[in-house]
Amino acid sequence: MPLYVISCVDKPDSLQVRMGAREAHLAYAKTLGDKVKLGGPFLDEAGQMAGTLIIVEVESLDEAKALNAADPYAKAGLFEHVDIRAYRITLNGLT
């Protein structure tokens, strides 16, 4: 099954929106089970959460888009920009 990277950048000054949807977002992420291979927030220069990166293993780009659209962060209008792309691992670990 292919991997997809979901890269999201928060709207400016939207930390309050993020925090308001965070608990629901984390609960949603848990429902995805083994589909989520890696995930976490982007941080700004002050160390505040400012975006999201999630790598999922799903059947298609459409499924990755649907997963993102169902995320409480997306439903709350948190993101200024979303980029979803197919991904292939070529390096694993440090060499």
VEXSELO-651813 format. One line per 5 residues: for each residue y, z, x of N, C-alpha, C. Coordinates in nm, 4 decimals. Layout:
N
Y:Z:X:Y:Z:X:Y:Z:X  ...
END
This chain:
95
-0.1180:0.0000:0.0848:0.0000:0.0000:0.0000:0.1242:0.0000:0.0892  0.2256:-0.0774:0.0528:0.3457:-0.0854:0.1370:0.4331:0.0401:0.1284  0.5119:0.0576:0.2334:0.6120:0.1643:0.2386:0.7486:0.1063:0.2037  0.8320:0.1911:0.1408:0.9697:0.1538:0.1096:1.0610:0.2686:0.1491  1.1736:0.2329:0.2109:1.2757:0.3305:0.2464:1.3838:0.3250:0.1393
1.4115:0.4415:0.0804:1.5193:0.4549:-0.0169:1.6306:0.5326:0.0537  1.7398:0.4647:0.0821:1.8517:0.5230:0.1557:1.9733:0.5282:0.0634  2.0234:0.6498:0.0401:2.1320:0.6693:-0.0557:2.2476:0.7439:0.0099  2.3672:0.6966:-0.0133:2.4888:0.7609:0.0366:2.5636:0.8189:-0.0820  2.5973:0.9478:-0.0733:2.6692:1.0144:-0.1819:2.8118:0.9617:-0.1953
2.8634:0.9698:-0.3170:3.0051:0.9409:-0.3398:3.0878:1.0456:-0.2663  3.2090:1.0116:-0.2249:3.2954:1.1097:-0.1586:3.3190:1.2324:-0.2475  3.3275:1.3469:-0.1841:3.3594:1.4725:-0.2524:3.2667:1.5010:-0.3700  3.1364:1.4777:-0.3503:3.0413:1.4943:-0.4597:2.9383:1.6044:-0.4332  2.9680:1.6945:-0.3404:2.8725:1.8005:-0.3092:2.8403:1.8841:-0.4332
2.9386:1.9067:-0.5182:2.9161:1.9851:-0.6402:2.8157:1.9149:-0.7325  2.8256:1.7819:-0.7432:2.7309:1.7045:-0.8243:2.5911:1.7187:-0.7651  2.5814:1.7058:-0.6332:2.4526:1.7189:-0.5645:2.3915:1.8557:-0.5908  2.4697:1.9598:-0.5736:2.4160:2.0947:-0.5900:2.3748:2.1207:-0.7354  2.4480:2.0620:-0.8299:2.4143:2.0784:-0.9704:2.2833:2.0121:-1.0095
2.2457:1.9061:-0.9378:2.1227:1.8328:-0.9684:2.0098:1.8629:-0.8700  2.0378:1.9452:-0.7686:1.9415:1.9651:-0.6593:1.8075:2.0218:-0.7066  1.8092:2.1245:-0.7883:1.6839:2.1862:-0.8324:1.5979:2.0852:-0.9087  1.6600:2.0093:-0.9980:1.5876:1.9073:-1.0740:1.5369:1.7963:-0.9814  1.6162:1.7592:-0.8824:1.5750:1.6574:-0.7851:1.4509:1.7024:-0.7090
1.4522:1.8262:-0.6603:1.3375:1.8764:-0.5845:1.2132:1.8856:-0.6723  1.2292:1.9279:-0.7976:1.1161:1.9336:-0.8905:1.0612:1.7930:-0.9158  1.1510:1.6962:-0.9317:1.1092:1.5571:-0.9520:1.0322:1.5062:-0.8306  1.0840:1.5328:-0.7114:1.0185:1.4864:-0.5890:0.8752:1.5400:-0.5803  0.8546:1.6635:-0.6234:0.7191:1.7214:-0.6202:0.6245:1.6473:-0.7134
0.6759:1.5923:-0.8232:0.5894:1.5198:-0.9168:0.5399:1.3884:-0.8580  0.6036:1.3410:-0.7526:0.5647:1.2135:-0.6919:0.4432:1.2265:-0.6012  0.4079:1.3505:-0.5658:0.2865:1.3758:-0.4886:0.2802:1.2985:-0.3588  0.1653:1.2333:-0.3364:0.1398:1.1623:-0.2107:0.2213:1.0347:-0.1939  0.2938:0.9933:-0.2969:0.3779:0.8739:-0.2832:0.4905:0.8978:-0.1829
0.5375:1.0234:-0.1729:0.6450:1.0560:-0.0789:0.5848:1.0845:0.0576  0.6245:1.0059:0.1552:0.5751:1.0234:0.2919:0.6727:1.1026:0.3774  0.8017:1.0953:0.3437:0.9055:1.1639:0.4206:1.0311:1.1656:0.3356  1.1064:1.2722:0.3426:1.2300:1.2760:0.2678:1.3199:1.3888:0.3128  1.4487:1.3718:0.2873:1.5452:1.4760:0.3198:1.6860:1.4233:0.3099
1.7832:1.5138:0.3261:1.9237:1.4742:0.3125:1.9824:1.4207:0.4422  2.0764:1.3267:0.4274:2.1656:1.2925:0.5374:2.2691:1.4039:0.5453  2.3202:1.4290:0.6644:2.4229:1.5312:0.6836:2.5504:1.4670:0.7366  2.6643:1.5191:0.6921:2.7915:1.4718:0.7461:2.8228:1.5484:0.8745  2.9389:1.5225:0.9327:2.9758:1.5854:1.0599:2.9871:1.7374:1.0499
3.0130:1.7889:0.9305:3.0239:1.9341:0.9097:2.8891:1.9975:0.8767  2.7827:1.9151:0.8710:2.6505:1.9666:0.8406:2.6212:1.9792:0.6924  2.7096:1.9240:0.6081:2.6894:1.9263:0.4630:2.6053:1.8058:0.4200  2.5236:1.8238:0.3161:2.4432:1.7135:0.2642:2.5347:1.6039:0.2111  2.5037:1.4791:0.2485:2.5921:1.3682:0.2133:2.5156:1.2421:0.1739
2.3868:1.2550:0.1516:2.3051:1.1400:0.1155:2.1585:1.1786:0.1171  2.0739:1.0813:0.0921:1.9310:1.1059:0.0810:1.8540:0.9922:0.1454  1.7472:1.0271:0.2160:1.6534:0.9285:0.2687:1.5143:0.9692:0.2229  1.4444:0.8767:0.1593:1.3072:0.9016:0.1161:1.2243:0.7794:0.1522  1.1086:0.8025:0.2121:1.0128:0.6949:0.2372:0.8967:0.7163:0.1417
0.8691:0.6135:0.0617:0.7620:0.6223:-0.0373:0.6585:0.5129:-0.0123  0.5361:0.5414:-0.0521:0.4284:0.4437:-0.0461:0.3909:0.4097:-0.1898  0.4312:0.2906:-0.2321:0.4087:0.2454:-0.3695:0.3693:0.0977:-0.3676  0.3305:0.0482:-0.4841:0.2781:-0.0886:-0.4944:0.3832:-0.1975:-0.4737  0.5103:-0.1708:-0.5124:0.6079:-0.2789:-0.5125:0.7511:-0.2266:-0.4987
0.8405:-0.3185:-0.4684:0.9823:-0.2872:-0.4639:1.0305:-0.2399:-0.6011  0.9809:-0.3029:-0.7067:1.0197:-0.2615:-0.8417:0.9801:-0.1165:-0.8687  0.8628:-0.0742:-0.8219:0.8211:0.0645:-0.8406:0.9108:0.1595:-0.7613  0.9472:0.1220:-0.6399:1.0386:0.2048:-0.5598:1.1734:0.2169:-0.6294  1.2234:0.1069:-0.6857:1.3499:0.1110:-0.7591:1.3400:0.2006:-0.8818
1.2275:0.1950:-0.9508:1.2075:0.2781:-1.0700:1.2019:0.4264:-1.0335  1.1361:0.4584:-0.9224:1.1313:0.5978:-0.8768:1.2712:0.6490:-0.8486  1.3517:0.5669:-0.7828:1.4877:0.6087:-0.7517:1.5710:0.6239:-0.8785  1.5577:0.5317:-0.9711:1.6361:0.5375:-1.0948:1.6034:0.6616:-1.1770  1.4805:0.7117:-1.1664:1.4384:0.8300:-1.2410:1.4769:0.9608:-1.1721
1.5244:0.9532:-1.0495:1.5625:1.0727:-0.9743:1.6852:1.1375:-1.0387  1.6814:1.2687:-1.0591:1.7976:1.3371:-1.1169:1.9279:1.3147:-1.0397  1.9214:1.2957:-0.9094:2.0430:1.2642:-0.8343:2.1030:1.1321:-0.8835  2.0185:1.0300:-0.8981:2.0665:0.9003:-0.9449:2.1193:0.9120:-1.0875  2.0480:0.9843:-1.1718:2.0909:1.0017:-1.3113:2.2242:1.0751:-1.3215
2.2526:1.1630:-1.2233:2.3784:1.2377:-1.2225:2.4948:1.1550:-1.1683  2.4658:1.0331:-1.1206:2.5717:0.9473:-1.0664:2.6178:0.9886:-0.9284  2.5293:1.0527:-0.8519:2.5656:1.1058:-0.7205:2.5927:0.9965:-0.6165  2.5210:0.8871:-0.6241:2.5212:0.7923:-0.5142:2.6301:0.6851:-0.5233  2.6966:0.6646:-0.4111:2.7931:0.5558:-0.3974:2.7209:0.4256:-0.3641
2.6147:0.4373:-0.2857:2.5416:0.3190:-0.2393:2.3941:0.3536:-0.2273  2.3081:0.2626:-0.2721:2.1630:0.2774:-0.2586:2.1080:0.1499:-0.1968  2.0227:0.1660:-0.0962:1.9560:0.0531:-0.0317:1.8066:0.0834:-0.0311  1.7267:-0.0078:-0.0850:1.5817:0.0099:-0.0893:1.5190:-0.1105:-0.0214  1.4395:-0.0827:0.0833:1.3806:-0.1908:0.1625:1.2361:-0.1607:0.1975
1.1569:-0.2674:0.2108:1.0214:-0.2537:0.2613:1.0278:-0.2074:0.4066  0.9277:-0.1335:0.4484:0.9295:-0.0720:0.5814:0.7883:-0.0769:0.6408  0.7820:-0.0996:0.7714:0.6553:-0.0955:0.8431:0.6692:-0.0089:0.9664  0.5790:0.0846:0.9831:0.5800:0.1716:1.1004:0.5269:0.0927:1.2206  0.6040:0.0933:1.3298:0.5554:0.0329:1.4536:0.5504:0.1347:1.5671
0.6229:0.2434:1.5533:0.6185:0.3538:1.6498:0.5872:0.4808:1.5729  0.4982:0.5605:1.6285:0.4624:0.6856:1.5631:0.4655:0.7959:1.6678  0.5689:0.8769:1.6654:0.5829:0.9822:1.7642:0.6628:0.9355:1.8837  0.6840:1.0257:1.9739:0.7607:0.9951:2.0940:0.6681:0.9510:2.2062  0.7109:0.8502:2.2804:0.6299:0.8040:2.3929:0.7119:0.8069:2.5193
END
